[in-house]
Amino acid sequence: MSKFQEAAIKWGDGARPMRRGVSKQFDKLDDLLGIVGCFSLIVCSYIYAWVLGDRLQTVSDWVAENCAIFAPRIQFLENYDHHSHLIYSATILSCASLLPVFLILLAIAYWKTVVAAKLCEGVSRRRTPTFMAVMTVIFGSFFYFFFLFVPFDIDPRYPGHARIFLWPTFPLYSSMSAYVFTRILFGDLVGIMKLAFLPGGHHG
């Protein structure tokens, strides 16, 4: 490993709002919630699509009307492919119903295994906001790509790699992207709280 790589890793460890290794118990719970969360989102997306079927049009209409950022993608899929439109709506419904649950579970796990155990570490006022901004932009870009980007140039005859936006593969990638982005946002929230109450050093 080069000196640059070592320095980058050291910088990253010191900038993370939630450094791994502080609480092995939380690390295990975090990993478990990640696996269960992604799997649950994927499975529920297909279940919603199968059980609700065309009734997902109501979900689609509500989302397009009340969350305008999703409207262009919804309109595109409505015109492109009915099944892809339904699975997109089912995935949004799955994320909206399950991600808040996993966010609460993450908060409970962190509180019991880190905060209550007095293992909280302070953060850097300079490096941590930079790290949080970079990670949010990177994984927010994945969320944008899977949920908001409109692939106008898809050829219906040869969709190729664009199949990731369509039935039946869309939930596989988008659900994982949504969970990881939610996990990043949780880390941001922890980082903001630490910047306010634990800036720098280690605090029990």
GUDOLO-176611 format. One record per residue: residue in three letters; x, y, z of N, C-alpha, C, O in turn. Coordinates in steps of 0.001 Angstrom, whole numbers, padded with zeros to 6 digits, always signed. Example, Ala and Ser with C-alpha at 12.3 -4.5 7.8 and 13.67 -1.06 7.14 Angstrom:
2
ALA+013190-005690+007800+012300-004500+007800+013200-003300+007800+014236-003319+008465;SER+012850-002250+007080+013670-001060+007140+012900+000030+007870+013409+001138+008039;
//
This chain:
204
MET+000839-001198+000000+000000+000000+000000+000879+001255+000000+001811+001355+000798;SER+000591+002205-000883+001397+003415-000991+001133+004353+000181+000140+004217+000896;LYS+002041+005308+000363+001872+006282+001433+000617+007125+001208-000060+007521+002157;PHE+000320+007393-000069-000881+008175-000384-002136+007428+000050-003043+008018+000637;GLN-002188+006121-000242-003344+005313+000145-003473+005252+001664-004574+005366+002203;GLU-002351+005074+002347-002375+005032+003804-002871+006354+004376-003664+006374+005317;ALA-002393+007467+003797-002822+008781+004262-004310+009005+004002-005013+009594+004824;ALA-004787+008521+002835-006201+008682+002489-007091+007899+003440-008134+008386+003877;ILE-006665+006671+003759-007439+005832+004683-007462+006459+006076-008497+006490+006742;LYS-006307+006953+006497-006222+007595+007814-007100+008834+007864-007789+009081+008854;TRP-007070+009616+006779-007904+010821+006708-009385+010451+006766-010174+011096+007456;GLY-009749+009389+006020-011147+008959+005987-011627+008465+007334-012741+008778+007755;ASP-010782+007686+008019-011156+007175+009343-011378+008322+010326-012293+008277+011149;GLY-010535+009346+010232-010671+010470+011147-011821+011391+010802-012248+012199+011627;ALA-012334+011267+009554-013408+012155+009107-014793+011527+009220-015799+012237+009217;ARG-014849+010209+009320-016144+009531+009352-016940+009920+010595-016389+009967+011694;PRO-018229+010197+010425-019041+010477+011607-019343+009213+012412-019632+009281+013606;MET-019271+008041+011734-019535+006768+012401-018424+005787+012015-018590+004986+011095;ARG-017321+005851+012704-016177+005002+012378-016424+003562+012816-016866+003308+013936;ARG-016133+002624+011915-016268+001217+012262-015210+000825+013274-014112+001379+013293;GLY-015557-000146+014122-014619-000626+015121-014811-000008+016482-014258-000498+017467;VAL-015595+001074+016560-015863+001700+017856-016729+000786+018704-016500+000621+019902;SER-017726+000195+018064-018597-000763+018751-018809-001956+017823-019514-001854+016819;LYS-018198-003078+018163-018353-004270+017331-019815-004717+017287-020280-005260+016285;GLN-020525-004482+018379-021928-004866+018424-022735-004056+017411-023586-004601+016709;PHE-022463-002749+017339-023181-001943+016359-022778-002326+014936-023622-002368+014042;ASP-021496-002605+014725-021042-003000+013389-021808-004231+012905-022223-004297+011748;LYS-021990-005198+013794-022716-006415+013426-024181-006097+013122-024737-006592+012142;LEU-024799-005274+013962-026195-004906+013735-026350-004091+012454-027315-004265+011710;ASP-025401-003211+012209-025422-002389+010999-025348-003269+009753-026100-003073+008798;ASP-024439-004237+009772-024304-005155+008638-025575-005990+008467-026044-006192+007347;LEU-026123-006467+009570-027326-007288+009511-028510-006491+008964-029258-006977+008117;LEU-028668-005274+009455-029759-004433+008966-029585-004115+007483-030569-004015+006750;GLY-028347-003958+007040-028099-003700+005629-028545-004856+004750-029188-004653+003721;ILE-028198-006074+005163-028580-007261+004392-030093-007452+004409-030719-007626+003364;VAL-030669-007419+005606-032117-007616+005743-032882-006485+005050-033912-006717+004416;GLY-032362-005254+005181-033032-004114+004582-033095-004213+003066-034162-004046+002477;CYS-031963-004483+002433-031939-004598+000974-032824-005744+000499-033592-005595-000452;PHE-032709-006887+001167-033518-008048+000782-035012-007751+000935-035809-008104+000066;SER-035383-007111+002025-036790-006805+002279-037352-005839+001240-038472-006015+000760;LEU-036572-004823+000899-037020-003847-000096-037242-004506-001444-038230-004228-002122;ILE-036320-005382-001835-036447-006062-003125-037679-006963-003148-038493-006898-004069;VAL-037802-007798-002128-038924-008745-002076-040261-008015-002017-041201-008380-002723;CYS-040347-006988-001179-041604-006253-001046-041990-005542-002333-043176-005402-002630;SER-041018-005098-003088-041316-004455-004368-042042-005421-005295-043041-005061-005917;TYR-041539-006649-005387-042189-007643-006246-043542-008074-005682-044483-008318-006437;ILE-043638-008168-004359-044915-008540-003738-045968-007473-004004-047101-007789-004368;TYR-045592-006200-003820-046532-005106-004098-046979-005130-005556-048157-004938-005857;ALA-046032-005367-006454-046369-005391-007879-047325-006536-008199-048236-006385-009013;TRP-047111-007684-007552-047948-008856-007815-049320-008714-007172-050334-009013-007801;VAL-049359-008257-005915-050620-008179-005177-051483-007001-005629-052689-007153-005823;LEU-050874-005838-005794-051644-004634-006112-051913-004457-007605-052948-003919-007998;GLY-050979-004912-008424-051196-004842-009868-051529-003437-010354-050821-002481-010035;ASP-052594-003313-011116-052983-002026-011703-053396-001000-010658-053469+000191-010960;ARG-053668-001444-009434-054015-000486-008382-052826+000401-008016-052985+001426-007353;LEU-051638-000002-008454-050456+000831-008230-050529+002137-009021-049766+003069-008766;GLN-051446+002195-009975-051631+003441-010711-052014+004571-009769-051632+005722-009981;THR-052772+004240-008723-053142+005246-007722-051907+005778-007010-051777+006981-006785;VAL-051001+004869-006659-049745+005270-006031-048952+006160-006970-048433+007201-006565;SER-048864+005751-008214-048124+006506-009214-048686+007918-009384-047936+008893-009427;ASP-050003+008016-009479-050639+009326-009649-050374+010222-008443-050107+011414-008593;TRP-050449+009640-007244-050232+010438-006029-048794+010936-005961-048544+012098-005640;VAL-047851+010048-006267-046438+010428-006214-046140+011514-007246-045450+012488-006945;ALA-046659+011347-008456-046414+012332-009516-046993+013694-009154-046424+014729-009500;GLU-048122+013692-008459-048782+014948-008108-048135+015625-006904-048025+016851-006865;ASN-047703+014827-005916-047205+015399-004663-045687+015427-004542-045147+016150-003705;CYS-044999+014655-005363-043523+014646-005369-043074+014861-006810-042769+013913-007534;ALA-043043+016101-007196-042843+016458-008604-041534+015924-009192-041450+015711-010401;ILE-040520+015707-008364-039235+015252-008901-039339+013861-009530-038520+013500-010375;PHE-040346+013076-009121-040527+011740-009691-041399+011758-010944-041427+010778-011688;ALA-042103+012849-011183-043092+012904-012259-042518+012621-013647-043127+011850-014388;PRO-041371+013206-014044-040852+012922-015390-040562+011443-015628-040850+010916-016703;ARG-039990+010773-014622-039693+009341-014773-040985+008540-014868-041085+007618-015677;ILE-041966+008881-014055-043251+008175-014082-043926+008344-015439-044431+007378-016012;GLN-043933+009557-015944-044558+009814-017241-043846+009045-018351-044487+008493-019246;PHE-042516+009016-018283-041750+008277-019288-042114+006797-019269-042364+006202-020317;LEU-042143+006203-018077-042435+004774-017973-043867+004450-018366-044129+003385-018923;GLU-044798+005356-018083-046184+005149-018498-046282+005022-020013-047060+004224-020535;ASN-045494+005810-020697-045519+005785-022159-044668+004668-022743-044880+004245-023879;TYR-043698+004188-021954-042748+003213-022484-043219+001773-022284-043301+001002-023240;ASP-043528+001416-021032-043842+000012-020737-044695-000077-019473-044298+000425-018422;HIS-045841-000701-019567-046783-000773-018444-046185-001509-017251-046305-001045-016117;HIS-045545-002647-017492-044985-003434-016388-043854-002684-015685-043740-002739-014460;SER-043028-001993-016446-041942-001217-015847-042493-000064-015021-041929+000295-013987;HIS-043586+000506-015477-044245+001582-014729-044756+001062-013387-044597+001720-012359;LEU-045371-000124-013403-045922-000698-012176-044814-001069-011188-044952-000822-009990;ILE-043713-001662-011677-042651-002079-010753-041930-000863-010188-041426-000909-009066;TYR-041876+000216-010946-041295+001457-010425-042148+001984-009277-041625+002366-008230;SER-043459+002002-009477-044371+002459-008426-044315+001544-007211-044365+002006-006072;ALA-044210+000227-007465-044122-000738-006364-042842-000540-005561-042854-000676-004338;THR-041749-000223-006228-040479-000006-005544-040528+001260-004689-040020+001276-003568;ILE-041135+002311-005217-041294+003536-004431-042146+003258-003195-041829+003732-002104;LEU-043219+002497-003359-044078+002156-002227-043317+001320-001205-043461+001532-000001;SER-042513+000380-001671-041714-000456-000784-040729+000391+000010-040590+000212+001220;CYS-040045+001312-000662-039075+002185+000019-039770+003098+001024-039278+003300+002134;ALA-040916+003647+000628-041628+004573+001513-042162+003882+002761-042275+004505+003816;SER-042491+002597+002646-043066+001892+003786-042015+001231+004677-042252+001044+005870;LEU-040859+000874+004117-039866+000119+004894-038659+000942+005345-038131+000710+006433;LEU-038218+001893+004532-037011+002642+004905-037152+003400+006223-036193+003429+006994;PRO-038301+004015+006521-038434+004651+007838-038273+003660+008988-037740+004007+010042;VAL-038736+002424+008780-038606+001392+009818-037135+001076+010068-036693+001015+011215;PHE-036387+000878+008998-034965+000552+009150-034179+001748+009670-033178+001574+010366;LEU-034611+002943+009347-033962+004136+009885-034136+004193+011399-033198+004524+012124;ILE-035335+003872+011873-035600+003843+013315-034788+002733+013980-034237+002929+015063;LEU-034714+001574+013338-033938+000463+013899-032452+000820+013989-031783+000464+014959;LEU-031941+001521+012982-030552+001976+013025-030326+002920+014200-029330+002818+014916;ALA-031273+003842+014383-031154+004816+015467-031172+004121+016825-030390+004461+017714;ILE-032064+003152+016980-032147+002414+018245-030859+001635+018492-030323+001637+019600;ALA-030366+000966+017439-029141+000179+017565-027954+001072+017932-027143+000719+018787;TYR-027864+002219+017283-026737+003122+017570-026840+003683+018988-025838+003809+019693;TRP-028058+004015+019391-028237+004567+020736-027848+003547+021811-027158+003888+022772;LYS-028287+002309+021649-028049+001297+022683-026610+000783+022702-026074+000487+023770;THR-025989+000677+021542-024660+000059+021486-023507+001059+021469-022360+000688+021721;VAL-023803+002319+021174-022741+003323+021121-022981+004456+022123-022146+004714+022990;VAL-024117+005121+021997-024380+006268+022860-024533+005849+024315-023862+006385+025197;ALA-025424+004882+024563-025654+004436+025941-024408+003791+026536-024196+003836+027748;ALA-023589+003193+025681-022352+002561+026158-021211+003570+026307-020091+003209+026667;LYS-021517+004840+026022-020540+005933+026142-019289+005689+025289-018153+005854+025732;LEU-019559+005289+024043-018476+005030+023110-018412+006074+021998-017650+005925+021043;CYS-019217+007134+022126-019239+008165+021083-017880+008860+020966-017264+009219+021969;GLU-017438+009036+019750-016204+009757+019479-016524+011118+018875-017485+011264+018120;GLY-015716+012102+019213-015882+013412+018616-015482+013400+017150-014867+012442+016681;VAL-015825+014453+016426-015530+014526+015005-014789+015822+014689-014782+016754+015492;SER-014177+015871+013535-013427+017040+013095-014367+018058+012456-015179+017701+011603;ARG-014263+019301+012856-015112+020349+012291-014772+020627+010835-015603+021169+010105;ARG-013577+020270+010398-013184+020521+009014-013337+019283+008140-013936+019348+007067;ARG-012803+018166+008591-012799+016973+007743-014156+016279+007680-014554+015803+006616;THR-014867+016216+008796-016132+015480+008814-017188+016086+007887-017815+015335+007140;PRO-017420+017404+007893-018392+017965+006935-018007+017693+005483-018872+017453+004640;THR-016695+017732+005191-016244+017441+003832-016545+016000+003462-017055+015722+002377;PHE-016224+015077+004379-016484+013652+004147-017981+013412+003951-018381+012690+003038;MET-018801+014013+004798-020247+013837+004700-020778+014361+003369-021617+013719+002737;ALA-020295+015522+002945-020751+016116+001684-020375+015240+000493-021186+015024-000408;VAL-019134+014736+000494-018672+013905-000617-019482+012615-000701-019931+012240-001784;MET-019674+011934+000425-020416+010677+000434-021878+010889+000050-022465+010065-000651;THR-022462+011989+000507-023855+012276+000178-024020+012534-001308-024985+012076-001919;VAL-023079+013267-001890-023148+013544-003328-022969+012264-004139-023691+012035-005110;ILE-022008+011432-003743-021737+010203-004485-022946+009275-004465-023421+008849-005518;PHE-023444+008964-003273-024548+008014-003187-025888+008659-003540-026825+007971-003945;GLY-025976+009978-003386-027156+010677-003874-027238+010610-005388-028328+010596-005959;SER-026077+010567-006039-026040+010437-007498-026586+009084-007942-027282+008982-008953;PHE-026261+008051-007173-026815+006724-007485-028331+006740-007332-029047+006187-008167;PHE-028824+007374-006263-030273+007475-006063-030913+008227-007230-031947+007811-007752;TYR-030297+009326-007633-030815+010089-008771-030848+009221-010027-031828+009220-010772;PHE-029769+008489-010245-029657+007668-011451-030771+006623-011510-031384+006427-012559;PHE-031032+005958-010395-032003+004876-010406-033459+005350-010313-034350+004710-010871;PHE-033706+006453-009622-035085+006854-009373-035555+008082-010149-036755+008241-010374;LEU-034635+008950-010561-035058+010210-011163-034611+010390-012612-035310+011028-013398;PHE-033481+009848-012964-032961+009988-014322-033947+009406-015331-034496+008324-015123;VAL-034165+010129-016420-035091+009672-017465-034286+009234-018688-033707+010080-019368;PRO-034236+007937-018982-033430+007420-020107-034177+007526-021439-034639+006520-021977;PHE-034292+008737-021963-035084+008965-023170-034575+008200-024384-035339+007916-025306;ASP-033280+007864-024387-032704+007256-025583-032799+005733-025612-032147+005093-026437;ILE-033606+005140-024722-033760+003681-024745-034458+003259-026036-035492+003815-026408;ASP-033885+002280-026705-034522+001683-027882-035376+000519-027398-034831-000448-026866;PRO-036707+000578-027563-037580-000493-027066-037202-001878-027588-037452-002889-026932;ARG-036600-001912-028771-036230-003211-029355-034957-003774-028732-034812-004989-028596;TYR-034029-002883-028352-032745-003325-027803-032400-002478-026574-031543-001599-026660;PRO-033050-002724-025437-032799-001895-024246-031395-002030-023684-030898-001103-023044;GLY-030735-003184-023913-029371-003371-023439-029230-003145-021945-030021-003652-021151;HIS-028192-002364-021564-027940-002108-020147-029052-001281-019504-029159-001231-018278;ALA-029869-000641-020312-030969+000167-019782-032039-000696-019118-032986-000168-018535;ARG-031895-002013-019202-032847-002904-018534-032870-002675-017021-033845-003029-016358;ILE-031824-002097-016482-031813-001837-015040-032904-000849-014643-033262-000768-013468;PHE-033437-000097-015602-034528+000835-015323-035897+000193-015497-036915+000812-015190;LEU-035931-001040-015986-037181-001630-016456-037522-002910-015705-036715-003448-014948;TRP-038740-003377-015939-039162-004697-015476-038308-005744-016183-038050-005603-017378;PRO-037854-006805-015478-038129-007116-014063-036966-006788-013120-037040-007095-011930;THR-035884-006164-013633-034659-006026-012832-034593-004751-011992-033750-004653-011100;PHE-035454-003782-012254-035337-002485-011593-035227-002560-010068-034354-001900-009505;PRO-036070-003334-009370-035985-003349-007891-034661-003867-007343-034265-003498-006238;LEU-033974-004715-008099-032732-005311-007596-031683-004254-007298-031052-004280-006241;TYR-031498-003338-008213-030460-002317-008068-030967-001087-007313-030264-000531-006469;SER-032180-000676-007625-032704+000556-007022-032949+000402-005523-032744+001351-004766;SER-033381-000768-005087-033634-000980-003661-032352-000894-002853-032319-000290-001781;MET-031293-001506-003377-030002-001429-002687-029483+000006-002653-028936+000459-001647;SER-029664+000712-003766-029248+002110-003823-030008+002949-002804-029420+003793-002128;ALA-031313+002718-002693-032138+003480-001749-031731+003205-000315-031674+004127+000499;TYR-031442+001931+000012-031056+001614+001387-029705+002240+001728-029548+002832+002796;VAL-028739+002112+000833-027408+002660+001100-027478+004180+001260-026824+004744+002137;PHE-028269+004840+000414-028406+006290+000526-029050+006670+001854-028659+007659+002475;THR-030030+005893+002290-030667+006137+003588-029645+005962+004716-029633+006729+005678;ARG-028791+004948+004584-027745+004721+005585-026755+005887+005617-026286+006280+006685;ILE-026445+006427+004459-025557+007588+004393-026210+008790+005073-025548+009529+005802;LEU-027490+008981+004839-028205+010096+005463-028255+009943+006982-028177+010930+007714;PHE-028384+008702+007451-028344+008463+008890-026973+008846+009451-026878+009465+010511;GLY-025918+008473+008734-024577+008859+009154-024417+010372+009175-023754+010918+010057;ASP-025027+011052+008200-024991+012517+008175-025666+013101+009407-025175+014058+010006;LEU-026795+012513+009776-027529+012992+010949-026692+012822+012215-026632+013715+013060;VAL-026050+011665+012329-025155+011431+013467-024016+012433+013452-023640+012978+014490;GLY-023470+012673+012268-022372+013622+012141-022772+015027+012547-022003+015719+013214;ILE-023955+015456+012157-024441+016787+012528-024596+016905+014046-024234+017917+014645;MET-025142+015848+014654-025303+015855+016111-023943+015905+016804-023780+016610+017799;LYS-022978+015169+016287-021650+015174+016896-020954+016515+016692-020254+016993+017585;LEU-021139+017118+015535-020544+018434+015296-021090+019464+016278-020396+020400+016674;ALA-022352+019269+016662-022974+020200+017587-022556+019956+019039-022401+020896+019819;PHE-022374+018669+019392-022156+018339+020798-020810+017689+021120-020368+017727+022268;LEU-020146+017086+020112-018873+016410+020371-017828+016779+019324-017325+015885+018643;PRO-017488+018019+019169-016479+018382+018170-015060+018068+018640-014595+018636+019628;GLY-014386+017183+017952-012982+016895+018243-012764+015965+019411-013503+016002+020394;GLY-011740+015126+019301-011352+014251+020420-012314+013113+020670-013194+012845+019853;HIS-012152+012454+021782-013013+011336+022193-013779+011745+023435-013223+012290+024389;HIS-015080+011463+023395-015918+011811+024531-016721+010604+024945-017388+009990+024112;GLY-016671+010251+026219-017455+009122+026685-018847+009503+027039-019635+008651+027451;
//
